[in-house]
Amino acid sequence: MQNVAPVINQAHRGGTLRLAFLSALVSLVVSFAAAAAPIPLYNIYRAEDGFTNAGISMAIVAYAVGTIAALLVLGRLSNHLGRRLTAITSLSLLLVGCLLLLNVHDIDTLLAGRLLVGVGTGLASSSLTSYIVDAAPSRPKWLASVASSQGPMLGLTVGAIASGALVQFGPWPRDLIYLACIGFQLLSAALIVISPETATPTPGAWRSLLPRVSVPVRVRHLLPVAAAVFLATWASGGFYQAFVPALVEDQLHTRSPLILGLVFATYMTLSVFGAPIGGRFTSAVAQRVGMITFLAGMIGISTAIAAGTLGLFIIATIVAGAGQGIAISATTRGLLHGSTLAERAPIFSTIYLLCYSGAALPSLISGQLSNAFSLPQIALGYSGLAVVATLFTVFGARNPHTDTTENCSCDSSNATGSPMQGTVS
Protein backbone atom coordinates (compact mmCIF):
# COMPACT_ATOMS: atom_id res chain seq x y z
CA MET A 1 0.00 0.00 0.00
CA GLN A 2 1.48 3.31 -1.07
CA ASN A 3 1.22 6.45 1.06
CA VAL A 4 -1.09 8.99 -0.52
CA ALA A 5 0.81 12.24 -0.83
CA PRO A 6 -1.11 15.18 0.68
CA VAL A 7 -1.19 18.24 -1.54
CA ILE A 8 0.44 21.40 -0.24
CA ASN A 9 -2.05 24.26 -0.19
CA GLN A 10 -0.22 26.99 -2.08
CA ALA A 11 -2.70 29.68 -1.00
CA HIS A 12 -1.26 29.94 2.48
CA ARG A 13 2.40 30.66 1.89
CA GLY A 14 4.43 33.38 3.57
CA GLY A 15 3.22 34.95 6.78
CA THR A 16 0.34 32.57 7.38
CA LEU A 17 2.72 29.60 7.26
CA ARG A 18 4.71 31.22 10.05
CA LEU A 19 1.52 31.23 12.12
CA ALA A 20 1.06 27.53 11.36
CA PHE A 21 4.66 26.81 12.35
CA LEU A 22 4.36 28.68 15.66
CA SER A 23 0.93 27.20 16.44
CA ALA A 24 2.15 23.66 15.77
CA LEU A 25 5.31 24.18 17.81
CA VAL A 26 3.39 25.67 20.75
CA SER A 27 0.88 22.80 20.61
CA LEU A 28 3.67 20.21 20.54
CA VAL A 29 5.34 21.80 23.57
CA VAL A 30 2.00 21.96 25.44
CA SER A 31 1.29 18.32 24.62
CA PHE A 32 4.55 17.11 26.09
CA ALA A 33 4.28 19.49 29.05
CA ALA A 34 1.12 17.57 29.99
CA ALA A 35 3.10 14.35 29.68
CA ALA A 36 5.64 15.62 32.26
CA ALA A 37 3.08 17.07 34.67
CA PRO A 38 2.79 14.08 37.05
CA ILE A 39 6.56 13.64 37.66
CA PRO A 40 6.85 15.91 40.76
CA LEU A 41 3.62 14.35 42.05
CA TYR A 42 4.89 10.77 42.10
CA ASN A 43 6.42 11.11 45.58
CA ILE A 44 3.11 12.53 46.84
CA TYR A 45 1.29 9.55 45.35
CA ARG A 46 3.82 7.26 47.04
CA ALA A 47 3.43 8.97 50.44
CA GLU A 48 -0.32 9.64 50.47
CA ASP A 49 -1.74 6.81 48.37
CA GLY A 50 0.80 4.05 48.93
CA PHE A 51 1.99 3.76 45.32
CA THR A 52 5.13 1.63 44.85
CA ASN A 53 8.08 2.20 42.51
CA ALA A 54 6.82 -0.75 40.46
CA GLY A 55 3.37 0.86 40.18
CA ILE A 56 4.80 4.20 39.11
CA SER A 57 6.99 2.48 36.51
CA MET A 58 3.80 0.86 35.16
CA ALA A 59 2.39 4.38 34.71
CA ILE A 60 5.36 5.10 32.44
CA VAL A 61 4.62 1.87 30.57
CA ALA A 62 0.91 2.75 30.23
CA TYR A 63 1.83 6.14 28.77
CA ALA A 64 4.26 4.56 26.33
CA VAL A 65 1.80 1.84 25.30
CA GLY A 66 -0.86 4.47 24.55
CA THR A 67 1.63 6.43 22.50
CA ILE A 68 2.84 3.39 20.56
CA ALA A 69 -0.73 2.32 19.80
CA ALA A 70 -1.55 5.80 18.50
CA LEU A 71 1.56 5.87 16.35
CA LEU A 72 0.87 2.47 14.82
CA VAL A 73 -2.83 3.08 14.10
CA LEU A 74 -3.09 6.88 13.75
CA GLY A 75 0.41 7.83 12.62
CA ARG A 76 -0.55 8.47 8.96
CA LEU A 77 -3.98 9.91 9.60
CA SER A 78 -2.89 13.53 9.19
CA ASN A 79 -1.97 12.79 5.56
CA HIS A 80 -5.66 12.08 4.88
CA LEU A 81 -7.62 14.26 7.33
CA GLY A 82 -5.20 17.19 7.34
CA ARG A 83 -2.78 18.37 9.98
CA ARG A 84 -5.22 20.69 11.76
CA LEU A 85 -8.02 18.20 12.47
CA THR A 86 -5.66 15.53 13.77
CA ALA A 87 -3.81 18.10 15.89
CA ILE A 88 -7.06 19.28 17.50
CA THR A 89 -8.06 15.66 18.11
CA SER A 90 -4.76 14.99 19.89
CA LEU A 91 -5.22 18.03 22.12
CA SER A 92 -8.76 16.86 22.96
CA LEU A 93 -7.49 13.45 24.06
CA LEU A 94 -4.85 15.09 26.22
CA LEU A 95 -7.50 17.29 27.82
CA VAL A 96 -9.64 14.26 28.74
CA GLY A 97 -6.57 12.54 30.17
CA CYS A 98 -5.76 15.56 32.36
CA LEU A 99 -9.35 15.68 33.59
CA LEU A 100 -9.05 12.05 34.67
CA LEU A 101 -5.74 12.72 36.45
CA LEU A 102 -7.43 15.37 38.59
CA ASN A 103 -8.82 12.51 40.71
CA VAL A 104 -5.85 10.17 41.22
CA HIS A 105 -6.11 8.17 44.45
CA ASP A 106 -5.56 4.66 43.14
CA ILE A 107 -3.17 3.12 40.66
CA ASP A 108 -5.92 2.23 38.14
CA THR A 109 -6.93 5.89 37.74
CA LEU A 110 -3.30 6.89 37.25
CA LEU A 111 -2.79 4.17 34.64
CA ALA A 112 -5.99 5.09 32.77
CA GLY A 113 -5.11 8.80 32.75
CA ARG A 114 -1.57 8.15 31.58
CA LEU A 115 -2.83 5.81 28.86
CA LEU A 116 -5.14 8.55 27.49
CA VAL A 117 -2.36 11.13 27.67
CA GLY A 118 -0.15 8.66 25.82
CA VAL A 119 -2.66 8.23 23.00
CA GLY A 120 -3.01 12.01 22.70
CA THR A 121 0.74 12.53 22.73
CA GLY A 122 1.24 9.79 20.12
CA LEU A 123 -1.19 11.43 17.74
CA ALA A 124 0.43 14.80 18.43
CA SER A 125 3.88 13.33 17.77
CA SER A 126 3.05 12.42 14.18
CA SER A 127 0.59 15.16 13.22
CA LEU A 128 2.22 18.17 14.89
CA THR A 129 5.78 17.28 13.94
CA SER A 130 4.68 16.88 10.32
CA TYR A 131 2.82 20.20 10.59
CA ILE A 132 6.01 21.85 11.90
CA VAL A 133 8.16 20.50 9.06
CA ASP A 134 5.54 21.47 6.45
CA ALA A 135 5.34 25.07 7.67
CA ALA A 136 8.94 25.67 8.81
CA PRO A 137 10.84 28.59 7.24
CA SER A 138 13.51 27.56 4.74
CA ARG A 139 16.21 29.33 6.78
CA PRO A 140 17.97 28.26 8.91
CA LYS A 141 18.02 24.86 7.26
CA TRP A 142 18.28 22.93 10.53
CA LEU A 143 15.21 24.61 12.08
CA ALA A 144 12.67 21.99 10.95
CA SER A 145 14.53 18.99 12.37
CA VAL A 146 15.54 20.75 15.60
CA ALA A 147 12.04 22.15 16.26
CA SER A 148 10.34 18.83 15.54
CA SER A 149 12.79 16.66 17.48
CA GLN A 150 13.42 19.01 20.42
CA GLY A 151 9.89 20.44 20.81
CA PRO A 152 8.96 17.41 22.93
CA MET A 153 12.06 17.89 25.08
CA LEU A 154 11.20 21.56 25.62
CA GLY A 155 7.65 20.58 26.56
CA LEU A 156 8.86 18.02 29.07
CA THR A 157 11.18 20.66 30.55
CA VAL A 158 8.46 23.30 30.91
CA GLY A 159 5.98 20.77 32.27
CA ALA A 160 8.37 19.43 34.91
CA ILE A 161 9.43 22.87 36.20
CA ALA A 162 5.89 24.25 36.22
CA SER A 163 4.58 21.15 37.95
CA GLY A 164 7.32 21.22 40.59
CA ALA A 165 6.67 24.90 41.34
CA LEU A 166 2.89 24.51 41.49
CA VAL A 167 3.08 21.36 43.62
CA GLN A 168 5.40 23.04 46.13
CA PHE A 169 3.92 26.54 46.22
CA GLY A 170 0.44 26.33 44.66
CA PRO A 171 -2.86 26.17 46.56
CA TRP A 172 -4.01 22.78 45.18
CA PRO A 173 -0.80 20.75 44.83
CA ARG A 174 -2.45 17.65 43.34
CA ASP A 175 -4.68 19.50 40.88
CA LEU A 176 -3.35 22.90 39.83
CA ILE A 177 -0.83 21.64 37.25
CA TYR A 178 -3.53 19.63 35.47
CA LEU A 179 -5.86 22.64 35.42
CA ALA A 180 -3.04 24.72 33.91
CA CYS A 181 -2.44 22.05 31.26
CA ILE A 182 -6.13 22.03 30.36
CA GLY A 183 -6.08 25.81 29.92
CA PHE A 184 -3.05 25.73 27.62
CA GLN A 185 -4.53 22.85 25.63
CA LEU A 186 -7.62 24.96 24.94
CA LEU A 187 -5.39 27.89 23.92
CA SER A 188 -3.34 25.65 21.61
CA ALA A 189 -6.49 24.30 19.96
CA ALA A 190 -7.63 27.88 19.32
CA LEU A 191 -4.28 28.69 17.67
CA ILE A 192 -4.54 25.62 15.43
CA VAL A 193 -8.08 26.62 14.43
CA ILE A 194 -6.93 30.01 13.11
CA SER A 195 -3.84 28.57 11.40
CA PRO A 196 -3.76 27.51 7.73
CA GLU A 197 -3.81 23.89 6.65
CA THR A 198 -0.64 22.70 4.95
CA ALA A 199 -1.95 19.40 3.58
CA THR A 200 -5.18 19.05 1.60
CA PRO A 201 -7.20 16.05 2.87
CA THR A 202 -7.03 12.99 0.61
CA PRO A 203 -8.99 9.71 0.44
CA GLY A 204 -7.86 6.57 2.22
CA ALA A 205 -8.21 7.54 5.89
CA TRP A 206 -9.70 4.17 6.91
CA ARG A 207 -7.02 2.21 5.10
CA SER A 208 -4.34 4.33 6.78
CA LEU A 209 -5.45 2.91 10.16
CA LEU A 210 -3.92 -0.46 9.28
CA PRO A 211 -0.75 -0.63 11.41
CA ARG A 212 2.33 -0.13 9.27
CA VAL A 213 5.76 1.27 10.00
CA SER A 214 7.60 2.59 6.98
CA VAL A 215 10.69 4.58 6.07
CA PRO A 216 12.08 5.53 2.66
CA VAL A 217 14.36 2.90 1.14
CA ARG A 218 17.22 5.39 0.81
CA VAL A 219 17.57 5.80 4.61
CA ARG A 220 16.63 2.31 5.75
CA HIS A 221 20.30 1.51 6.40
CA LEU A 222 20.21 4.12 9.19
CA LEU A 223 17.56 2.29 11.23
CA PRO A 224 19.75 -0.07 13.32
CA VAL A 225 21.85 2.76 14.76
CA ALA A 226 18.77 4.98 15.05
CA ALA A 227 17.08 2.28 17.11
CA ALA A 228 20.12 2.06 19.42
CA VAL A 229 20.21 5.85 19.90
CA PHE A 230 16.49 6.18 20.56
CA LEU A 231 16.39 3.12 22.82
CA ALA A 232 19.21 4.25 25.12
CA THR A 233 18.28 7.94 25.31
CA TRP A 234 14.56 7.46 25.78
CA ALA A 235 15.15 4.63 28.25
CA SER A 236 17.02 7.17 30.37
CA GLY A 237 14.03 9.51 30.05
CA GLY A 238 11.82 6.73 31.38
CA PHE A 239 14.32 6.19 34.19
CA TYR A 240 14.11 9.86 35.15
CA GLN A 241 10.32 9.72 35.25
CA ALA A 242 9.89 6.39 37.05
CA PHE A 243 12.83 6.24 39.47
CA VAL A 244 14.46 9.64 39.89
CA PRO A 245 11.60 10.93 42.12
CA ALA A 246 12.37 8.16 44.60
CA LEU A 247 16.15 8.49 44.10
CA VAL A 248 16.14 12.23 44.77
CA GLU A 249 14.24 11.67 48.01
CA ASP A 250 15.85 8.45 49.24
CA GLN A 251 19.45 8.67 47.96
CA LEU A 252 20.04 12.40 47.45
CA HIS A 253 18.07 13.47 50.53
CA THR A 254 15.72 16.17 49.30
CA ARG A 255 11.92 16.16 49.36
CA SER A 256 11.34 19.35 47.33
CA PRO A 257 9.01 18.82 44.34
CA LEU A 258 10.55 21.89 42.69
CA ILE A 259 14.07 20.43 42.92
CA LEU A 260 12.72 17.19 41.50
CA GLY A 261 11.16 19.10 38.60
CA LEU A 262 14.37 21.07 38.07
CA VAL A 263 16.50 17.91 37.99
CA PHE A 264 14.30 16.40 35.29
CA ALA A 265 14.11 19.74 33.46
CA THR A 266 17.90 20.08 33.52
CA TYR A 267 18.19 16.83 31.65
CA MET A 268 15.64 17.89 29.03
CA THR A 269 16.79 21.52 28.72
CA LEU A 270 20.35 20.55 27.91
CA SER A 271 18.94 18.16 25.33
CA VAL A 272 17.29 21.14 23.61
CA PHE A 273 20.49 23.22 23.71
CA GLY A 274 22.62 20.29 22.62
CA ALA A 275 20.62 19.73 19.45
CA PRO A 276 21.95 22.71 17.40
CA ILE A 277 25.52 21.62 18.18
CA GLY A 278 24.92 18.47 16.17
CA GLY A 279 23.97 20.59 13.17
CA ARG A 280 27.63 21.55 12.77
CA PHE A 281 28.56 17.97 11.81
CA THR A 282 27.31 15.29 9.49
CA SER A 283 24.61 13.18 11.11
CA ALA A 284 26.97 10.20 11.57
CA VAL A 285 29.66 12.25 13.33
CA ALA A 286 27.07 14.03 15.48
CA GLN A 287 25.57 10.68 16.52
CA ARG A 288 28.98 9.47 17.71
CA VAL A 289 29.76 12.71 19.56
CA GLY A 290 26.31 12.78 21.13
CA MET A 291 26.33 9.18 22.34
CA ILE A 292 29.86 9.39 23.79
CA THR A 293 28.81 12.53 25.69
CA PHE A 294 25.59 10.84 26.78
CA LEU A 295 27.53 7.82 28.07
CA ALA A 296 29.88 10.04 30.08
CA GLY A 297 26.85 11.64 31.71
CA MET A 298 25.19 8.31 32.52
CA ILE A 299 28.38 7.02 34.15
CA GLY A 300 28.50 10.22 36.20
CA ILE A 301 24.86 9.74 37.24
CA SER A 302 25.53 6.22 38.54
CA THR A 303 28.59 7.50 40.41
CA ALA A 304 26.63 10.37 41.98
CA ILE A 305 23.84 8.05 43.11
CA ALA A 306 26.33 5.65 44.70
CA ALA A 307 28.03 8.57 46.48
CA GLY A 308 24.77 10.32 47.40
CA THR A 309 25.99 13.62 45.92
CA LEU A 310 23.28 15.89 44.50
CA GLY A 311 25.75 18.35 42.92
CA LEU A 312 27.54 15.65 40.93
CA PHE A 313 24.17 14.19 39.96
CA ILE A 314 23.08 17.52 38.48
CA ILE A 315 26.38 18.01 36.61
CA ALA A 316 26.16 14.50 35.18
CA THR A 317 22.53 15.14 34.24
CA ILE A 318 23.62 18.23 32.29
CA VAL A 319 26.25 16.24 30.38
CA ALA A 320 23.87 13.37 29.61
CA GLY A 321 21.14 15.76 28.49
CA ALA A 322 23.46 17.62 26.11
CA GLY A 323 24.67 14.36 24.61
CA GLN A 324 21.13 13.11 24.19
CA GLY A 325 20.13 16.28 22.33
CA ILE A 326 23.04 16.00 19.90
CA ALA A 327 22.41 12.31 19.22
CA ILE A 328 18.62 12.47 18.84
CA SER A 329 18.66 15.55 16.61
CA ALA A 330 21.36 14.06 14.36
CA THR A 331 19.49 10.77 14.07
CA THR A 332 16.25 12.57 13.20
CA ARG A 333 18.05 14.72 10.64
CA GLY A 334 19.47 11.66 8.94
CA LEU A 335 16.10 9.90 8.69
CA LEU A 336 14.42 13.05 7.34
CA HIS A 337 17.09 13.66 4.70
CA GLY A 338 15.42 14.38 1.36
CA SER A 339 11.94 13.44 2.64
CA THR A 340 8.81 14.26 0.67
CA LEU A 341 5.61 15.56 2.24
CA ALA A 342 3.95 12.13 2.14
CA GLU A 343 6.94 10.50 3.81
CA ARG A 344 7.15 12.77 6.85
CA ALA A 345 4.25 11.48 8.94
CA PRO A 346 5.30 7.81 8.54
CA ILE A 347 8.93 8.71 9.29
CA PHE A 348 7.97 10.54 12.46
CA SER A 349 5.71 7.65 13.44
CA THR A 350 8.70 5.32 13.06
CA ILE A 351 10.92 7.65 15.07
CA TYR A 352 8.49 7.92 17.95
CA LEU A 353 7.65 4.22 17.83
CA LEU A 354 11.34 3.50 18.43
CA CYS A 355 11.53 6.21 21.09
CA TYR A 356 8.56 5.03 23.11
CA SER A 357 9.55 1.39 22.79
CA GLY A 358 12.83 2.51 24.32
CA ALA A 359 10.94 4.16 27.18
CA ALA A 360 8.46 1.30 27.73
CA LEU A 361 10.47 -1.90 27.61
CA PRO A 362 13.25 -0.93 30.05
CA SER A 363 10.65 0.66 32.39
CA LEU A 364 8.61 -2.55 32.36
CA ILE A 365 11.65 -4.70 33.10
CA SER A 366 13.19 -2.39 35.69
CA GLY A 367 9.81 -1.91 37.38
CA GLN A 368 9.61 -5.64 38.00
CA LEU A 369 13.24 -5.77 39.09
CA SER A 370 12.71 -2.92 41.58
CA ASN A 371 11.24 -5.46 44.00
CA ALA A 372 14.53 -7.37 44.07
CA PHE A 373 17.21 -4.76 43.31
CA SER A 374 18.02 -1.39 44.86
CA LEU A 375 17.56 1.87 42.98
CA PRO A 376 21.35 2.43 42.62
CA GLN A 377 21.62 -1.04 41.07
CA ILE A 378 18.82 -0.24 38.61
CA ALA A 379 20.59 3.03 37.71
CA LEU A 380 23.73 1.01 36.99
CA GLY A 381 21.73 -1.17 34.62
CA TYR A 382 20.66 1.88 32.62
CA SER A 383 24.31 2.94 32.39
CA GLY A 384 25.12 -0.52 31.02
CA LEU A 385 22.48 -0.04 28.34
CA ALA A 386 24.12 3.29 27.44
CA VAL A 387 27.50 1.54 27.07
CA VAL A 388 26.11 -1.01 24.61
CA ALA A 389 24.23 1.61 22.56
CA THR A 390 27.25 3.91 22.41
CA LEU A 391 29.57 1.17 21.17
CA PHE A 392 27.01 0.19 18.54
CA THR A 393 26.70 3.82 17.41
CA VAL A 394 30.43 4.54 17.35
CA PHE A 395 31.12 1.59 15.08
CA GLY A 396 27.90 1.64 13.04
CA ALA A 397 26.81 5.26 12.46
CA ARG A 398 26.42 6.13 8.77
CA ASN A 399 25.27 9.11 6.72
CA PRO A 400 21.91 9.18 4.85
CA HIS A 401 23.55 8.27 1.54
CA THR A 402 26.05 5.44 1.64
CA ASP A 403 27.78 6.56 -1.54
CA THR A 404 28.17 10.27 -0.84
CA THR A 405 29.21 12.52 2.01
CA GLU A 406 26.29 14.23 3.65
CA ASN A 407 26.30 17.98 3.77
CA CYS A 408 25.96 18.79 7.47
CA SER A 409 23.61 21.68 6.68
CA CYS A 410 21.21 19.55 4.65
CA ASP A 411 17.66 20.80 4.46
CA SER A 412 15.53 18.30 6.33
CA SER A 413 12.36 19.87 5.03
CA ASN A 414 13.43 19.59 1.41
CA ALA A 415 10.77 17.75 -0.56
CA THR A 416 13.14 16.15 -2.99
CA GLY A 417 14.13 12.54 -3.19
CA SER A 418 12.56 9.29 -4.25
CA PRO A 419 8.94 8.95 -3.14
CA MET A 420 9.17 5.18 -3.11
CA GLN A 421 8.89 3.76 0.38
CA GLY A 422 9.93 0.50 1.94
CA THR A 423 8.08 -1.21 4.75
CA VAL A 424 9.83 -2.33 7.90
CA SER A 425 7.99 -5.09 9.73
SVG drawing of the C-alpha trace seen along z (x, -y; Angstrom):
<svg xmlns="http://www.w3.org/2000/svg" viewBox="-12 -37 46 47">
<polyline fill="none" stroke="black" stroke-width="0.4" points="0.0,0.0 1.5,-3.3 1.2,-6.4 -1.1,-9.0 0.8,-12.2 -1.1,-15.2 -1.2,-18.2 0.4,-21.4 -2.1,-24.3 -0.2,-27.0 -2.7,-29.7 -1.3,-29.9 2.4,-30.7 4.4,-33.4 3.2,-34.9 0.3,-32.6 2.7,-29.6 4.7,-31.2 1.5,-31.2 1.1,-27.5 4.7,-26.8 4.4,-28.7 0.9,-27.2 2.1,-23.7 5.3,-24.2 3.4,-25.7 0.9,-22.8 3.7,-20.2 5.3,-21.8 2.0,-22.0 1.3,-18.3 4.6,-17.1 4.3,-19.5 1.1,-17.6 3.1,-14.3 5.6,-15.6 3.1,-17.1 2.8,-14.1 6.6,-13.6 6.8,-15.9 3.6,-14.3 4.9,-10.8 6.4,-11.1 3.1,-12.5 1.3,-9.6 3.8,-7.3 3.4,-9.0 -0.3,-9.6 -1.7,-6.8 0.8,-4.0 2.0,-3.8 5.1,-1.6 8.1,-2.2 6.8,0.7 3.4,-0.9 4.8,-4.2 7.0,-2.5 3.8,-0.9 2.4,-4.4 5.4,-5.1 4.6,-1.9 0.9,-2.8 1.8,-6.1 4.3,-4.6 1.8,-1.8 -0.9,-4.5 1.6,-6.4 2.8,-3.4 -0.7,-2.3 -1.6,-5.8 1.6,-5.9 0.9,-2.5 -2.8,-3.1 -3.1,-6.9 0.4,-7.8 -0.5,-8.5 -4.0,-9.9 -2.9,-13.5 -2.0,-12.8 -5.7,-12.1 -7.6,-14.3 -5.2,-17.2 -2.8,-18.4 -5.2,-20.7 -8.0,-18.2 -5.7,-15.5 -3.8,-18.1 -7.1,-19.3 -8.1,-15.7 -4.8,-15.0 -5.2,-18.0 -8.8,-16.9 -7.5,-13.4 -4.9,-15.1 -7.5,-17.3 -9.6,-14.3 -6.6,-12.5 -5.8,-15.6 -9.4,-15.7 -9.0,-12.1 -5.7,-12.7 -7.4,-15.4 -8.8,-12.5 -5.8,-10.2 -6.1,-8.2 -5.6,-4.7 -3.2,-3.1 -5.9,-2.2 -6.9,-5.9 -3.3,-6.9 -2.8,-4.2 -6.0,-5.1 -5.1,-8.8 -1.6,-8.2 -2.8,-5.8 -5.1,-8.5 -2.4,-11.1 -0.1,-8.7 -2.7,-8.2 -3.0,-12.0 0.7,-12.5 1.2,-9.8 -1.2,-11.4 0.4,-14.8 3.9,-13.3 3.0,-12.4 0.6,-15.2 2.2,-18.2 5.8,-17.3 4.7,-16.9 2.8,-20.2 6.0,-21.8 8.2,-20.5 5.5,-21.5 5.3,-25.1 8.9,-25.7 10.8,-28.6 13.5,-27.6 16.2,-29.3 18.0,-28.3 18.0,-24.9 18.3,-22.9 15.2,-24.6 12.7,-22.0 14.5,-19.0 15.5,-20.8 12.0,-22.1 10.3,-18.8 12.8,-16.7 13.4,-19.0 9.9,-20.4 9.0,-17.4 12.1,-17.9 11.2,-21.6 7.6,-20.6 8.9,-18.0 11.2,-20.7 8.5,-23.3 6.0,-20.8 8.4,-19.4 9.4,-22.9 5.9,-24.3 4.6,-21.2 7.3,-21.2 6.7,-24.9 2.9,-24.5 3.1,-21.4 5.4,-23.0 3.9,-26.5 0.4,-26.3 -2.9,-26.2 -4.0,-22.8 -0.8,-20.7 -2.4,-17.7 -4.7,-19.5 -3.3,-22.9 -0.8,-21.6 -3.5,-19.6 -5.9,-22.6 -3.0,-24.7 -2.4,-22.0 -6.1,-22.0 -6.1,-25.8 -3.0,-25.7 -4.5,-22.8 -7.6,-25.0 -5.4,-27.9 -3.3,-25.6 -6.5,-24.3 -7.6,-27.9 -4.3,-28.7 -4.5,-25.6 -8.1,-26.6 -6.9,-30.0 -3.8,-28.6 -3.8,-27.5 -3.8,-23.9 -0.6,-22.7 -2.0,-19.4 -5.2,-19.0 -7.2,-16.1 -7.0,-13.0 -9.0,-9.7 -7.9,-6.6 -8.2,-7.5 -9.7,-4.2 -7.0,-2.2 -4.3,-4.3 -5.4,-2.9 -3.9,0.5 -0.7,0.6 2.3,0.1 5.8,-1.3 7.6,-2.6 10.7,-4.6 12.1,-5.5 14.4,-2.9 17.2,-5.4 17.6,-5.8 16.6,-2.3 20.3,-1.5 20.2,-4.1 17.6,-2.3 19.8,0.1 21.9,-2.8 18.8,-5.0 17.1,-2.3 20.1,-2.1 20.2,-5.8 16.5,-6.2 16.4,-3.1 19.2,-4.2 18.3,-7.9 14.6,-7.5 15.2,-4.6 17.0,-7.2 14.0,-9.5 11.8,-6.7 14.3,-6.2 14.1,-9.9 10.3,-9.7 9.9,-6.4 12.8,-6.2 14.5,-9.6 11.6,-10.9 12.4,-8.2 16.2,-8.5 16.1,-12.2 14.2,-11.7 15.9,-8.4 19.5,-8.7 20.0,-12.4 18.1,-13.5 15.7,-16.2 11.9,-16.2 11.3,-19.3 9.0,-18.8 10.5,-21.9 14.1,-20.4 12.7,-17.2 11.2,-19.1 14.4,-21.1 16.5,-17.9 14.3,-16.4 14.1,-19.7 17.9,-20.1 18.2,-16.8 15.6,-17.9 16.8,-21.5 20.3,-20.5 18.9,-18.2 17.3,-21.1 20.5,-23.2 22.6,-20.3 20.6,-19.7 22.0,-22.7 25.5,-21.6 24.9,-18.5 24.0,-20.6 27.6,-21.6 28.6,-18.0 27.3,-15.3 24.6,-13.2 27.0,-10.2 29.7,-12.3 27.1,-14.0 25.6,-10.7 29.0,-9.5 29.8,-12.7 26.3,-12.8 26.3,-9.2 29.9,-9.4 28.8,-12.5 25.6,-10.8 27.5,-7.8 29.9,-10.0 26.8,-11.6 25.2,-8.3 28.4,-7.0 28.5,-10.2 24.9,-9.7 25.5,-6.2 28.6,-7.5 26.6,-10.4 23.8,-8.0 26.3,-5.6 28.0,-8.6 24.8,-10.3 26.0,-13.6 23.3,-15.9 25.7,-18.3 27.5,-15.6 24.2,-14.2 23.1,-17.5 26.4,-18.0 26.2,-14.5 22.5,-15.1 23.6,-18.2 26.2,-16.2 23.9,-13.4 21.1,-15.8 23.5,-17.6 24.7,-14.4 21.1,-13.1 20.1,-16.3 23.0,-16.0 22.4,-12.3 18.6,-12.5 18.7,-15.5 21.4,-14.1 19.5,-10.8 16.2,-12.6 18.0,-14.7 19.5,-11.7 16.1,-9.9 14.4,-13.1 17.1,-13.7 15.4,-14.4 11.9,-13.4 8.8,-14.3 5.6,-15.6 3.9,-12.1 6.9,-10.5 7.2,-12.8 4.3,-11.5 5.3,-7.8 8.9,-8.7 8.0,-10.5 5.7,-7.6 8.7,-5.3 10.9,-7.7 8.5,-7.9 7.7,-4.2 11.3,-3.5 11.5,-6.2 8.6,-5.0 9.5,-1.4 12.8,-2.5 10.9,-4.2 8.5,-1.3 10.5,1.9 13.2,0.9 10.7,-0.7 8.6,2.5 11.6,4.7 13.2,2.4 9.8,1.9 9.6,5.6 13.2,5.8 12.7,2.9 11.2,5.5 14.5,7.4 17.2,4.8 18.0,1.4 17.6,-1.9 21.3,-2.4 21.6,1.0 18.8,0.2 20.6,-3.0 23.7,-1.0 21.7,1.2 20.7,-1.9 24.3,-2.9 25.1,0.5 22.5,0.0 24.1,-3.3 27.5,-1.5 26.1,1.0 24.2,-1.6 27.2,-3.9 29.6,-1.2 27.0,-0.2 26.7,-3.8 30.4,-4.5 31.1,-1.6 27.9,-1.6 26.8,-5.3 26.4,-6.1 25.3,-9.1 21.9,-9.2 23.6,-8.3 26.0,-5.4 27.8,-6.6 28.2,-10.3 29.2,-12.5 26.3,-14.2 26.3,-18.0 26.0,-18.8 23.6,-21.7 21.2,-19.6 17.7,-20.8 15.5,-18.3 12.4,-19.9 13.4,-19.6 10.8,-17.7 13.1,-16.1 14.1,-12.5 12.6,-9.3 8.9,-9.0 9.2,-5.2 8.9,-3.8 9.9,-0.5 8.1,1.2 9.8,2.3 8.0,5.1"/>
</svg>
